Amino acid sequence: MYAHIKLNIQDGIARITMDRPASNNALDATMFHDLIATVEYCEADESVKVIIITGAGKNFSAGGDIKEMASFDFISYELSILTSQASLALRRCSKPVIAMVNGAAAGAGCGIALGADFRIMTEESCLLTAFSSVGLPGDTGCIYHLKQIVGLAKTIELMALSPRIYGKEAFRLGLTTRLAPDGKLEEETQAFAEKLLRRPLNALALQKQLYYEVFYRDYMAYSRIEAENLAKAGASADHREAVTAFLEGRKPKFNQ
């Protein structure tokens, strides 16, 4: 349907693929727009019962493109709002959404994965918030989603230190629904999607509506604050130093 968002629908299961493997499916404004539009298309298509979202190639998504960040006009309030809307589109969708996390889901990629209802990983898959490593507070509703899943204390830790959360630890924390054997991610995700197809999907849709209206009631108010903070941090010396250091292959030296 779009340059870097692919859609395949077969036997009631829609697969949305972030398809920019040369940059590890790094996300830009166009991709966020296209992702939202694709989810809305699946919502309206009565033949779609379950949605899988994944990334082409080795990784789910590296998040924001660090090379685009080097222009230092990539980060903005408008972009941040768009990222939160992309993540929320998965949550608002009445149909079950599964994130098939191949490789790494970092930064905004992590936020997109957390916006799904279910996540399937392998022991080698990993989630990492990544934002603080580039001098940013976060986007894609990542803090909001994490707090819902692991609680505030663990969210603070994961956002501040940005460790790589591999499959077993993700499963222990409740961040993944299933842990697939190595080489069996596709098979396990397909089996899980087919299991959902056999469930009463109208009841599941009503459950999703309840989750959204009660537990995500203040999400957009949160998103506006998130966007304001991201815009401030995007103009900061720490963000400039983090991006420059990454591109130069050295450790950043942040202001103390």
C-alpha positions in Angstrom: 0.0 0.0 0.0 2.9 2.4 0.8 6.6 2.6 0.2 7.7 1.3 3.6 4.6 -0.2 5.1 3.4 -3.5 3.5 0.1 -5.2 4.1 -0.8 -8.8 3.4 -4.2 -10.3 4.3 -4.8 -14.0 4.2 -7.4 -16.2 5.9 -8.6 -13.5 8.3 -5.1 -12.5 9.4 -3.6 -9.2 8.3 0.2 -8.8 8.4 1.5 -5.3 8.6 5.3 -5.1 7.9 7.5 -2.1 8.5 9.6 -2.5 5.4 12.8 -0.5 5.5 15.3 -3.2 6.4 18.4 -1.3 5.2 17.9 1.1 8.1 16.5 -1.6 10.5 13.0 -0.2 9.8 13.8 3.2 11.3 10.6 5.2 11.5 10.0 8.7 10.0 6.9 10.9 9.8 5.7 9.3 6.6 5.9 5.8 8.0 4.0 6.8 11.1 1.2 8.3 8.9 1.2 5.2 6.7 1.1 2.9 9.7 -1.9 4.7 11.1 -3.7 4.5 7.8 -2.9 0.8 7.4 -4.3 0.0 10.8 -7.4 2.0 10.1 -7.8 0.1 6.8 -7.6 -3.2 8.6 -10.1 -1.9 11.2 -12.6 -1.1 8.4 -12.0 -4.4 6.4 -14.5 -7.0 7.6 -12.3 -9.8 6.2 -9.6 -8.9 8.8 -10.1 -10.6 12.1 -6.6 -10.4 13.7 -3.6 -8.2 12.9 0.1 -9.0 13.1 2.7 -6.2 13.0 6.4 -6.9 12.4 9.5 -5.7 10.8 11.3 -6.8 7.6 14.7 -8.2 7.9 16.6 -8.9 11.1 14.9 -6.3 13.4 11.4 -5.2 14.3 12.4 -1.5 14.3 15.3 0.7 15.4 13.0 3.5 16.2 13.8 7.0 15.0 16.5 7.3 12.3 19.6 8.5 14.0 20.9 9.8 10.6 17.8 12.0 10.2 18.2 13.2 13.8 21.6 14.5 12.8 19.8 17.3 10.9 18.7 18.5 14.4 15.3 19.6 13.0 13.9 16.0 13.0 12.5 16.1 16.5 9.4 18.2 17.0 6.2 18.5 18.9 4.2 17.5 15.8 6.3 14.4 15.2 6.0 13.3 18.8 2.2 13.6 18.7 2.2 11.6 15.5 4.3 8.8 17.2 1.8 8.6 20.1 -1.1 8.4 17.6 0.6 5.6 15.7 1.0 3.6 18.9 -2.5 4.4 20.1 -3.9 3.2 16.7 -3.0 -0.3 17.7 -4.6 0.1 21.1 -7.8 1.7 19.8 -8.3 -0.9 17.0 -11.1 -3.2 17.9 -9.3 -6.3 16.5 -6.5 -8.2 18.4 -3.1 -6.9 17.5 0.0 -9.1 17.8 3.6 -7.6 17.6 5.9 -10.3 16.2 9.2 -8.9 17.6 12.0 -10.1 15.4 15.4 -8.9 16.6 15.4 -5.6 18.4 12.5 -3.2 19.0 14.1 0.0 20.1 12.9 3.5 20.9 9.8 4.2 18.9 9.9 0.6 17.7 9.6 -0.5 21.3 6.7 1.9 21.8 4.9 0.5 18.7 5.4 -3.1 20.0 4.1 -2.1 23.5 1.0 -0.6 21.8 0.0 -4.0 20.6 -2.2 -6.3 22.7 0.2 -9.2 22.5 3.9 -9.6 21.8 5.6 -12.8 20.6 9.4 -12.9 21.0 12.3 -15.4 21.0 15.1 -15.5 23.5 17.2 -13.4 21.1 14.5 -10.8 20.6 14.9 -7.7 22.7 13.1 -4.6 23.7 14.9 -1.4 24.7 13.6 2.0 25.4 16.8 3.7 24.0 15.5 7.3 24.4 17.8 8.4 27.2 20.8 7.1 25.3 20.2 9.8 22.7 19.3 12.5 25.2 15.5 12.2 24.8 12.7 11.5 27.3 10.6 9.3 25.1 7.8 9.1 22.5 5.2 6.7 21.1 3.5 6.6 24.5 6.3 4.3 25.6 6.2 5.4 29.3 2.5 5.1 29.4 2.4 1.6 27.9 5.3 0.4 30.2 3.6 1.7 33.3 0.5 -0.3 32.4 2.5 -3.5 32.0 5.3 -3.4 34.6 4.3 -0.6 37.0 5.9 2.8 37.7 9.1 1.7 39.5 10.2 -0.7 36.8 9.2 1.9 34.1 11.5 4.5 35.7 14.4 2.0 35.6 13.8 0.9 32.1 13.5 4.5 30.8 16.5 5.8 32.7 19.0 3.0 32.1 17.6 1.6 28.8 18.9 -2.0 29.3 18.3 -4.6 26.6 15.4 -6.8 27.7 15.8 -10.1 26.0 13.2 -12.8 25.6 13.4 -14.6 29.0 13.5 -11.4 31.0 10.7 -9.9 28.9 8.6 -12.9 29.6 9.3 -12.7 33.3 8.3 -9.1 33.4 5.1 -9.7 31.4 6.4 -7.8 28.4 5.9 -10.7 26.1 2.9 -13.1 25.8 4.8 -16.0 24.3 8.5 -17.0 24.0 9.0 -18.8 20.8 11.9 -21.2 20.2 14.7 -19.9 18.1 13.8 -20.2 14.4 10.1 -20.6 15.3 8.9 -17.0 15.7 6.8 -17.0 12.5 5.3 -20.4 13.4 4.5 -19.5 17.0 3.0 -16.1 16.0 0.8 -17.7 13.3 -0.4 -20.4 15.7 -1.2 -17.7 18.3 -3.1 -15.7 15.7 -5.1 -18.8 14.6 -5.9 -19.4 18.3 -7.3 -15.9 18.5 -9.4 -16.5 15.4 -11.2 -19.3 17.3 -12.1 -17.0 20.2 -15.3 -14.9 20.4 -13.9 -11.9 18.6 -16.9 -9.6 19.3 -16.4 -10.2 23.0 -12.7 -9.5 22.6 -13.5 -6.2 20.8 -15.7 -5.2 23.7 -12.9 -6.0 26.1 -10.5 -3.8 24.1 -13.1 -1.0 24.1 -13.2 -1.2 27.9 -9.5 -1.3 28.3 -9.1 1.8 26.1 -11.9 3.9 27.6 -10.9 3.2 31.2 -7.2 2.6 31.3 -6.2 4.9 28.4 -8.6 7.7 29.2 -5.9 10.3 29.8 -3.5 9.0 27.0 -3.8 12.1 24.8 -3.3 14.5 27.7 -0.2 12.4 28.5 0.9 12.6 24.8 0.7 16.4 24.8 3.1 16.6 27.7 5.3 13.9 26.1 5.5 15.9 22.9 6.4 19.1 24.7 9.2 17.4 26.6 10.5 15.7 23.4 10.6 19.0 21.5 12.5 20.6 24.4 15.0 17.7 24.6 15.4 17.6 20.8 16.8 21.1 21.0 19.1 20.3 23.9 22.9 20.1 24.0 22.7 16.6 25.4 20.7 15.3 22.4 23.1 17.0 19.9 26.0 15.4 21.8 24.4 11.9 21.8 23.7 12.0 18.1 27.1 13.3 17.2 28.9 10.8 19.4 26.9 7.9 17.9 27.8 9.0 14.4 31.4 9.4 15.4 31.6 6.0 17.1 32.4 7.3 20.6 30.7 7.5 24.0 28.8 10.7 24.6 29.8 13.2 27.3 26.6 14.6 28.7 26.3 17.9 30.7 26.4 17.3 34.4 
